[in-house]
Amino acid sequence: MLGRAPGRIGEYLGLTGATMDAAGAIYAGFADHFVPSDRLDALREALETRADPPSPTGIVLLFDETPAPSRLEAARAWIDDAFSADTVAEIGRRLRARPEPEASAAADTMDQLSPTGMAITLEAVRRARELPDLRADLAQEYGLVMWFGATQPDLVEGIRAQLVDKDRDPKWTPADPDAVTAETVASAFAHTPPLPLWS
């Protein structure tokens, strides 16, 4: 779904881990409708008991509300400018050059994350745009997760920093986004897990 989000929203969400509110989820294509939480019990009851309208979507529309304008849509100019760059390092540089405080905040977030993980994520989102369906995308994601876990020290280091020592100070390998090579990225996508996702 990140690969099908408008503009470079998918790259932004994937590389920063930014959360979406209801308006953002609808704008990015992750949701179709917004039902406020105080209406969820009534919606559940209607889905269980009502026969009119005859479809679940029709029933949801009875409780649907138009969300506030999307912050993601409002941020498209700086997101598209920065996240259209070819590499994570260049995205970071473009973010730092932008005047918007949100762009600097995104760069700050990325400075804390695994450069290798971000490089693989960037390529995965872009390749997902060309994949034929969800099944193919899930197979790609599975292969990448298996490659990362089996070959990269950053997974263990991230767990150490977050959950074991809780120092929140991971030492990534490599630490610099410019040091992640195209060969490393290519090896991730060439990896074939010993146990396939689909049989």
N, C-alpha and C positions, 0 to 999 in steps of 0.2 A: 504494500500500500504506500510505502514511502516513495517508491519509484513512480507512482502515479499521482502524487500530490502536485499541486500547481507550482510552476516555476521550479525554484530550488528549495522549496519548503522541505522536501524529503531529505535532502542533504543536511539542511539546518537541524531538523529534528534528530536525525540519525547521529550526527557528530556531536551535538551538544546534550542530548538527552532531555531537551526542553519538554515540559509538560504542556498539554493542550487543555483549554477550557472547552465548554460545549461549542461555542462559536468557532473556535479553531479546529475542533474535530470535524465539524460539518464542512468548513471551508477546505480542509485538507483531504476530505473524502473518507474519513474514518467513521463517520456517523451520518445518518440521514435525517434524524429528527432530534429535537430537544424536548424532553419531558422533565420539568422541574422535579426535584426529589420529593417535594410535598405532595406530588400527584402520583407517585409510583404505586402506592397501595391501591388507589382507585384504578390505575391502569391494569395492575395485576388482576384485580377482581373483574374488570371488564373483559380482559382476555380469557378468563375462565368461564364467564357466564353470558356474555352478550353474543347474540347471533347477527346483530345489525350494527354497523356495516359487516359484510360477510367475510372480510379478510383481516388478518392481524394488522396490516399496515393501515387499513381504514380505521381501526379502533385506536391505534397509536395517534393518528391525526386528530382524534377528538381531544387528546390531552397535550398535543404538541404546542410549543410556544416558539416564537421567533427569538433567537438569542440576540444579545447585543452584538454590535459589529465586531468582526474578528480582528484581534491584535496581529495575528499572522498576516492577514490581508493588508493591514496598514503598514506592516514592516517589509512588504515584498521588495521594495526598491533596494534597501541595503542587503536583505537576504539574498536576492537574486544576483546582485553585484558581487558580493563576497563569495558565495557558495557556488558560483559558476566557474571558479578557478580550477585549474587542473589538479592541484595537489593540496593536501592539508596545510602544508607550510605556507603556500600562497594564499589560501583562504584566511589563515591567521593574519598574514600581513595586510590583506585587504580589510579585514575587520578592524585592525588597529588604525587604518587610515581613514575610516569612516567617522563622521562627526556624531553619530547617534550613540547615546550611552548604552543602549541595548546591544549594539555591535561590540563595544568594548567588553561588556559583560559576557557575551558569547565567547570572545577570545580568551577571557580569563578562565571560563569554564573549560575550554579546550586545552588550555595550558596545563590542566590538572590530569588530563586523560592520557591513556596509552597511545602514543603516536602510531604504533603498528595497528592497534585496534581501530583507530580512526581511519587510517589509510585503507584498511580492508572494508570498513563500513562504507566509505565514500565510493569505492569501486562497486561494492555490492548493490548499493542504491542505484547506481547508474546502469549496471548490468540488468537489474530487475526490470528496467523500462523495456528491455528487449525480450524478456522471457514471455513465453506464450500463455502461462497460467500460474495459478497459485501452487499447484503441485511441483512445477519446475522451480519455483522460487523457494519453496520449502526444502527441496533437495539441495539447492545451492546453499541455503543458510545452514543446513545440517552439515554439509561438507566443510564449510568455513569454521563452524564451531568445533568440529572434530580436529581440524588442522590446528586451530589456535590452541586448543587444550593440550594437544599432543606434542606440539613443537615450540610453543612460545612461552618464555618465562613470565610474561606479563600477567597471565591469568593467576598463577600462584602468588605473584608479588601483589596484585590487587587484592586478593583474598587476605594476604598477610596484613596489608596496610589498613584494610577496612574492618576485618573481623577478628584477626588474631592479636596483633600488637595494638591495633586501633590508633596508630599514630597518624593516620590520614596523610602519610607522606611516602607514597610509592616511588620506587626507583625503577623507572621504565627502561627497557632495553630494546632499541635505543631510546634515549631520552629526548632527542631532537627530531621533530618531524622531517627535517631535511635529510636525515640519515636513513629513513625508511626507503629502501630501494624498490625499483620497479620489479626486480627479480623476486623480491620477497612477496610482493602483492601477487605476481603471476603464480608463484608456487602455491599460494593459498587457494587459488581458483583451479589449479591443476590437481589438487589433492583428491584422491579417491578413498573414502573411508573403507576400512576392511569389511564393515557390516553396512550394507546399503540401507538407506531410509525406506525405499520402496522395494518390495521383492516381486 
